[in-house]
């Protein structure tokens, strides 16, 4: 041990991590705006929030991870998308309350530091921040020998955004007659991967290289399809349409997530034929012989984000989102809730 650094002897490559941090410097700085007052590498990030642009500003924060979608990155060796997935997931979560993302903090932990992998992951985070319009203000790159299996890592992040108090969207204003508008997802996003991996790899015997004609892609590329960010089109929509409620369709699918944005006395009726179920979800259902109602609770089923507006605003909302490049569907309507459940899926 006398001939080497003690920490290196313990399995921690400090110099390797420092080299990676230097390499990702330009990626991180590329997300900075004038609000960022510190360079990378400090003990904390300084962010001068644009308080004067708001009448009564409220901070909105959320923390999340990418779940077992990381397993697909490990198997395929593709690491430059899961970081963007992480930012999109967090940004969409605070968007539900009408918040515009301000800054993001990431946490990347490895058993053994791998510079190329870390750089690819952080590049994805930086790209996600650019897309969602927030700064990558800082983060942590941890090396913990013996804690993770070789070639694996963990990834999590925290986002902070801002909204005027009077513009906070809670869903409490949703009433019977409001129209339910869905924006399409790009695959599974970041939820349902434990079940999807078991069905595809164990039950069906596929590998990530298997090409499935029904989905027009390999299993690996289909499972790595990015988590779509909805920030820009929805923020633009909020400037012109009175939105009463929104839901990010994550774990729990339509069935569990829509009620999070509804008053107790309101339910929604979702018309099953109002949008095409993507082939990947149909494949998963066939492999597992899963009842359709369970599919709507396990997966997003092709809808990544839901918006509730008054009937007279529905056409304007659909047009605005469509012109922004989104695939939009009128899913159904809000109804009076006489009994459970709050989400009724049918004809």
N, C-alpha and C positions, 0 to 999 in steps of 0.2 A: 504493500500500500504506500510505502514511502516514496515510490517512484511515480505515483499518480495522485491526482486530486482525490481527497477522501470522499467527496460527494459522487464523483464519477465511479469510484470503487463500489459505492452503494447502489449504483445503477441510474444516477441522475445526470443527464448531459446538459449542464448549465450553458456551456459554450454553444452547443448545438441549438438550444432554445434561443439564445441571444442572436445567433446568426439568422434564424428564422424570423425573429422579430424585426431585424434590420431589413430582411427581404420583403416583408409584408408592409413596410412603412408607407410606401407610395399607394398601395391598395387602400389602406385605412385613411390616409390623408385625402384620397379622392372622394371620400364621403363627407368631408368637412365643409361647412359653410362658415360665414362670419361669426356665427354664434359660438363656435368652438374656440375656447381661449387657451387650450393646452395642446402640447404636442403629445405623441404617443410615448409611453414609457413612464409616465408619472404615477404617483401613488393614487391619484384620483383625477377624473376628467372634469373640466370646468365648462359649463354650458350656459351662456347668457340667453335665457329664454326670451322670446319676443312678447313680453308681458303687455306692451302697449298696443299690440294688435288685437287684444281681447278686452272686453268690457269687465268681465269678472272671471278670470281664467281659473280653470281647475285642472290639476294634473291627473292623468290616468295611466296606470302602470299594469304590466302583466309579465309573468315569467312562465316559460314553457320549454319543452324539449322537442326532439324529433322522433322519440320513441324507437321502436325496433325497425323503423325504416333504415336506421344506421346499419343494420345487419346486411341489407342489400348493398350498401356502399362498401362494406368490408369484403363481401363475396365478389363483387364486380371490379373492385379497385377504382371505382368512380367516386371521387370525394369532393368535386367542385359544385355539387348541386344541393347537398343537404344543408349547407350553411344558409343558402337563399331560402330553402324551405323553412328553416327556423325563423328567419326574420318575417317571412310572409305570414306564418302562423300567428306569431305574436302581434304583428301589425293589424291583421284582420280581427283579432280578438278585441283590441281597444277601439278599432273602427266601429264596432257594434254600438258603442256609446257616443259615436260622433267625433271621436278624438283624432286629431292629426298627429302622426308620429313625429317626435322630436329627436330622440337619440336612443341608441341601442348599446347594450353591453353583452358580450359573449363569454362563455366559459367552455374551454376545450381541455379535456384531461386525457392523458395517454399513459399507458404503462411504461413504454419506452418512447422517447421523442423521435418522431420521424418527420424531418423537416419538410419534405415534399408533400406529405399528406397534410400536415398542419397548414402549409401555405395554400393548398388547394381548398381546404375547408374554409379558411379565413377569406380567401378570394370569393367564395360563394356568399359568405356573410356580407362582405363589402358590396357585392353586386346586388344582394337583396336590399341592403340599406339604400343604395342609389335608386333602385326601383320604387321603394316605398317613401323616398324623400326624407330620410333621417340620417343622422350622423352616427358612425360607428365610434362612439366616444371612448371606449376602452374595453378591457376584458381581462381574462386570466388564461394563461396557457400552463397547465399543471402537468408535471411528470411524476407518476406514482408507481414505481417498480413493484411488480407482484400484485397490483390491484386489478389490472385489466388483463384479459387474455392477449397474447401476442397479436398485433395487427388490429386491435380494437381500441375504441376510444369512446368517450361520452361527450355530448354536446348539449348545451342549454343556453338560454339567453333571457335577458330582461329588456323590455321596451318601455319608454316613457313618452307619453303624448300629452296633448292639451286640447281642451274644449271650453268654450264659454259656458258658464253655469246654466244660462237660459237655453242653451242648445244641446244639453245632455239628453241623449235618447235612452229611455228606460223601457219602453214598450207599454207603459201604463196608459198611454193615450190610444192604444189599439182598441177598436170597437167593431162589433159585427158589421159586415159590409166592406171592411178594408180588404184590399186586394193583395194577395200573396204573390210576390215576384221572385223567381229564382234565377241565380246566375250560375252558369255551368262550372263544374270543377274540371281539373285536368287529372283524372285518375283518382287514386286513393288519398291524395294529399299527404297527410302525416298520421293517419289513423286507420286502425283495422289491420295493421301489418302482422301482428302475432297470428291472427286467424288466417290471413291471406297466405303467409309463408307456410303454415301448416298444411293448408289445402293444396297449394301449388307444388310444394316440394316433397311433402311426406305422402299425402293422399294420392295426388296425380303423378308424382315421380318426375316432375319437370326439373330442369336446371335453369340457371339464369340465361344460358345460351339457347334454350329451347325457343324456336320460333312458332308462334301460335297464329295460324291463319285467321282465326275468328277475331283476334285483336289487332292483327296486322303489325305485330312487333314481337321482339323477344320478350321473355318473361322479365328479364332484368331491366330492359328499357321501359317496359310498361310500369313496373313497380317504382322506378326512379323518376317517373313523370313529375315535374315540379308542382309544389303547392302554389296555387295561383294567388297572387296578391290582388286585392280589390280596392286598394286605397285610393288611387287616383280617380277612377270612374265614380266611386261612391262619394268621395269628397266633392267632386264637381256636381254630382246629383243633388247633394244637400244644399247647394247654393240656390237651386231653383225649385225644388220639390219638398213639400212638408212630409218628411218620413216619420212615421209613428213608432216603428219598431224594426229591429234588424237582428239577424242571428248568423253566426259563423258556424257552418255545419262541420263539426269536428267529431271527436269520440262520442258515440251515442246517436249519431246520425240525425235525420230530420225529427225523429220521434222525441228524442231527449233534448235537443238544442232549441227548437222553436219555442217550446213552453217557457224557456228562460227569459223570453222577451214578450210574454203575454200576461195580462191581468188574470187573476184566478177565475173570473167569470167569463172568459173568452177562450174559445177553441178555434182551430183552423181545420178546414176541409181541404185536403190535398187530392187533386184529381190525378190518378195514377197514369193516365194516358196523355198528360199535358206536356211531357217531355220524353225523349227516347232514353232508355236505360243503356248506358255504354256497354259494349261487349265484354269488357273485363269483369264487370259486376255479374253479368249473366253467366260467364264462365265459372266464377267462384260459386255462384248459387248452384249450378249444375254439379260441380265436383262434390260439394258438401251436402247436396240435397237439403238446402237450408230453406225453411219457410220464408215466403216473401216478407212478411211483417218483421221477421228477425233481421233480414237483410237491411231493412230501413233503420234499424237500430244499431247495426254493426258497422255500416258503411255510409258514405255520403250519397251513394247511388247516382252520382253524376251532377249533384247540386252542391256547390261549395258555399253559397251565401244566399241569404233570404232577406227580402225587404218587404215591409208592409206599408202601403200608402192608401189614401182615400181613392175611391173608385174613379172620381173625376181627374185624379192625377196619374192614373195607371198608364195611360198611353204616353204621356210625357216622360214618365220614368223609363218605360221600355225603350222609347226612342233614344233618350239620352244615353242609356247603357249600351244599346246596340251601336250607336254612332261611335262610342268609345272602344268598340271592338269586342264587346262581351257577347256571349251566346246566352240569350235571355228567354225565359219562359214564364208565362202566367200560370202559376201552379194551382191556384184555388182562391179561397176567400176565408175571412174570419167570420165565425158564427158564434151565437150565444152558447155558452157551455152549460148544458143541462146535466151532464154527468161525464165521468171519465170516458175516454182519454181526451187530452187536450189536442192531440193531433190525430185526425181521422183520415186514413189513406184508403181511397177507393175510387169508384167510377165517378 
